[in-house]
Amino acid sequence: MGRERVVVVGGGFGGLNATRALAGADVDVTVVDRTNHHLFQPLLYQVATGILPPGLIAPALRSVIKKQANARALLADVHDLDLEQKVVRAEGPDGRPLELPYDTLVVAAGASHSYFGKDQFAEFAPGMKTVEDARYLRDGILSKFEMAELATDPQERAEWLTFVVIGAGPTGVELVGQVAELAHEVLPQDYRSVDTTEARILLLEGTGAVLPPFAPKLQRYTKERLEKLGVEVRLNTLAVDMDHDSITVKGPEGEETIRTRTRIWAAGVQASPLARMLAEKAGVETDRAGRIPVNPDCTVPGHPEVFAVGDMVSLNKLPGVAQPAMQEGRYVGKVIKARLAGEKSPAPFKYFDKGSMATIGHRAAVADVFGMKFTGLIGYVMWGFIHVLYLIGWGNRLGTLYTWARALWFSNNRGHRIITFEKANDELAEGTTRAGRPTPILPRSTPGAAAPPAVSPRDADRTG
Ligand SMILES: Cc1cc2nc3c(=O)[nH]c(=O)nc-3n(C[C@H](O)[C@H](O)[C@H](O)COP(=O)(O)OP(=O)(O)OC[C@H]3O[C@@H](n4cnc5c(N)ncnc54)[C@H](O)[C@@H]3O)c2cc1C
């Protein structure tokens, strides 16, 4: 009989930690992921706002596990988990079918955006979950400043300069803080016709506070700090409709339509469709977020050889953040090793809560660590330390520190602001979705087109 075959679906926080926990074990591990990298999602917002290049937060999966002789990585999209035949079915990038037989299966396929049943919003309000999403957002945000520079009509310019982020969880807060810094601190000197400090930046939150899971003191601090950065925070406010040029919101003062070309979705997540597939095959129900309930040892009910971890599972009411996924992944590795050694299974999974953090711009953060609350620069330093520590590889850690020092502290610039005419054109095309590109809206030569303003409106404003 050959070695035990372990297939791990997903090379994110859960899958990678399960794989690494099996280093040295007498097993063959195959990690299959639809991307070739391990993504550190907590820093994605920095890619979306031009601070970090993607490579620093998304090292190639096969390089991450290169020293682990019993593990290999495959780039493929998993579409079937056959629990009867014990086979994972996937498709290679060219469509070739792959069959991966297993003795033990670990599914850690994460989550994606949820538009709470309003899937039509996806076309107008992209979310941020992958490297491509972050690049797409970055191109979109930067293109809007370029269009504002070209616009001659003040109303049109105001629309290009209005940014709406939907959802004030950590992702929304971090992203909106950086957009505000871009507009108010980084870009003003780079533009001639437009005053980027005129940008209107809104953060919408459906509940009564920003950072809903955090302590009230940290929520109040975050709201005040965002307002100081020039962000309009709208609480108890929902996005009820949107199109290419506007968003309609419903808040305490009723409905209002805001003219804007940029809406960013940071409001909800939905477990990977593989969670539902597993649940159906195991005969259990998923929860409202599409997560599969698992046993206290992270196994799928009725299938001791199948584990599921991370954002796609519901276990002990744990939040969908990195630490539960990492700890569950490591725990599953231990359970598999114990089984191989014929030892008793470890005690049920127990989560060790290390706290939560979020940045507000690049000089302040809130941190709730072991029951202690930190704000401001202290919170920011703690946030920076922890995030660098959890990046993979010394090269990426040092590269990130260097890039932060250069971009945020010494030059107050953003080094990764590359867009092209084609990118901007793609971003701005009406009705665009990333799946299907429509006709370009920027003709290469437009007879009689308005020239960019000769006199800077911002100077004109100053002189009245
Ligand atoms: C923008 C953003 C910011 C965040 N910030 C924080 C933070 O500050 N702190 C924090 O603790 N948490 C944060 N999180 C949450 C955290 O990143 C997740 O909880 C964590 O990544 C979950 O790990 P996972 O292994 O379950 O899923 P993931 O890390 O998402 O990994 C899932 C993997 O599965 C792969 N996959 C999915 N479907 C398939 C398929 N069909 N076939 C093959 N491969 C597949 C994906 O490509 C991916 O690599 C953030 C998340 C986002 C999106």
The ligand as a Tripos MOL2 file, in Angstrom:
@<TRIPOS>MOLECULE
LIG
   53    58     1     0     0
SMALL
NO_CHARGES

@<TRIPOS>ATOM
      1 C1         -9.7900   42.4600    2.0160 C.3       1 LIG1
      2 C2         -9.7140   41.5540    3.2110 C.ar      1 LIG1
      3 C3         -9.1130   41.9910    4.3770 C.ar      1 LIG1
      4 C4         -9.0240   41.1590    5.4760 C.ar      1 LIG1
      5 N1         -8.4120   41.6240    6.6080 N.ar      1 LIG1
      6 C5         -8.2840   40.8160    7.6580 C.ar      1 LIG1
      7 C6         -7.5880   41.2410    8.8250 C.ar      1 LIG1
      8 O1         -7.1210   42.3850    8.8870 O.2       1 LIG1
      9 N2         -7.4390   40.3660    9.8510 N.ar      1 LIG1
     10 C7         -7.9580   39.1080    9.7790 C.ar      1 LIG1
     11 O2         -7.7760   38.3420   10.7170 O.2       1 LIG1
     12 N3         -8.6260   38.6650    8.7120 N.ar      1 LIG1
     13 C8         -8.8030   39.4850    7.6480 C.ar      1 LIG1
     14 N4         -9.4700   39.0440    6.5400 N.ar      1 LIG1
     15 C9        -10.0890   37.7000    6.5530 C.3       1 LIG1
     16 C10        -9.0680   36.6240    6.2860 C.3       1 LIG1
     17 O3         -8.2570   36.9570    5.1880 O.3       1 LIG1
     18 C11        -9.8090   35.3230    6.0590 C.3       1 LIG1
     19 O4        -10.5480   35.0410    7.2190 O.3       1 LIG1
     20 C12        -8.8560   34.1740    5.7530 C.3       1 LIG1
     21 O5         -8.1890   34.4020    4.5540 O.3       1 LIG1
     22 C13        -9.6140   32.8470    5.6940 C.3       1 LIG1
     23 O6         -8.7240   31.8180    5.3540 O.3       1 LIG1
     24 P1         -9.2480   30.5880    4.4790 P.3       1 LIG1
     25 O7         -8.1120   29.6470    4.3760 O.co2     1 LIG1
     26 O8        -10.5320   30.1030    4.9990 O.co2     1 LIG1
     27 O9         -9.5740   31.2270    3.0680 O.3       1 LIG1
     28 P2         -8.6030   31.9850    2.0720 P.3       1 LIG1
     29 O10        -7.4220   32.5230    2.7550 O.co2     1 LIG1
     30 O11        -9.4980   32.9260    1.3220 O.co2     1 LIG1
     31 O12        -8.1040   30.8410    1.0920 O.3       1 LIG1
     32 C14        -8.9850   30.1500    0.2470 C.3       1 LIG1
     33 C15        -8.1800   29.6260   -0.9290 C.3       1 LIG1
     34 O13        -8.9740   28.7090   -1.6290 O.3       1 LIG1
     35 C16        -8.8010   28.9110   -3.0100 C.3       1 LIG1
     36 N5        -10.0040   28.4060   -3.6840 N.ar      1 LIG1
     37 C17       -11.2730   28.8090   -3.4990 C.ar      1 LIG1
     38 N6        -12.1060   28.1090   -4.2610 N.ar      1 LIG1
     39 C18       -11.3450   27.2240   -4.9610 C.ar      1 LIG1
     40 C19       -11.6220   26.2490   -5.9330 C.ar      1 LIG1
     41 N7        -12.8610   25.9860   -6.3370 N.pl3     1 LIG1
     42 N8        -10.5920   25.5590   -6.4490 N.ar      1 LIG1
     43 C20        -9.3160   25.7970   -6.0660 C.ar      1 LIG1
     44 N9         -8.9940   26.7180   -5.1370 N.ar      1 LIG1
     45 C21       -10.0020   27.4230   -4.5870 C.ar      1 LIG1
     46 C22        -8.6300   30.4050   -3.1440 C.3       1 LIG1
     47 O14        -7.9670   30.7400   -4.3530 O.3       1 LIG1
     48 C23        -7.8000   30.7210   -1.9130 C.3       1 LIG1
     49 O15        -6.4230   30.6890   -2.1670 O.3       1 LIG1
     50 C24        -9.5680   39.8560    5.4210 C.ar      1 LIG1
     51 C25       -10.1880   39.4130    4.2480 C.ar      1 LIG1
     52 C26       -10.2450   40.2490    3.1490 C.ar      1 LIG1
     53 C27       -10.9020   39.7670    1.8820 C.3       1 LIG1
@<TRIPOS>BOND
     1     1     2 1
     2     2     3 ar
     3     2    52 ar
     4     3     4 ar
     5     4     5 ar
     6     4    50 ar
     7     5     6 ar
     8     6     7 ar
     9     6    13 1
    10     7     8 2
    11     7     9 ar
    12     9    10 ar
    13    10    11 2
    14    10    12 ar
    15    12    13 ar
    16    13    14 ar
    17    14    15 1
    18    14    50 ar
    19    15    16 1
    20    16    17 1
    21    16    18 1
    22    18    19 1
    23    18    20 1
    24    20    21 1
    25    20    22 1
    26    22    23 1
    27    23    24 1
    28    24    25 2
    29    24    26 1
    30    24    27 1
    31    27    28 1
    32    28    29 2
    33    28    30 1
    34    28    31 1
    35    31    32 1
    36    32    33 1
    37    33    34 1
    38    33    48 1
    39    34    35 1
    40    35    36 1
    41    35    46 1
    42    36    37 ar
    43    36    45 ar
    44    37    38 ar
    45    38    39 ar
    46    39    40 ar
    47    39    45 ar
    48    40    41 1
    49    40    42 ar
    50    42    43 ar
    51    43    44 ar
    52    44    45 ar
    53    46    47 1
    54    46    48 1
    55    48    49 1
    56    50    51 ar
    57    51    52 ar
    58    52    53 1
@<TRIPOS>SUBSTRUCTURE
     1 LIG1         1 GROUP 0 **** ****
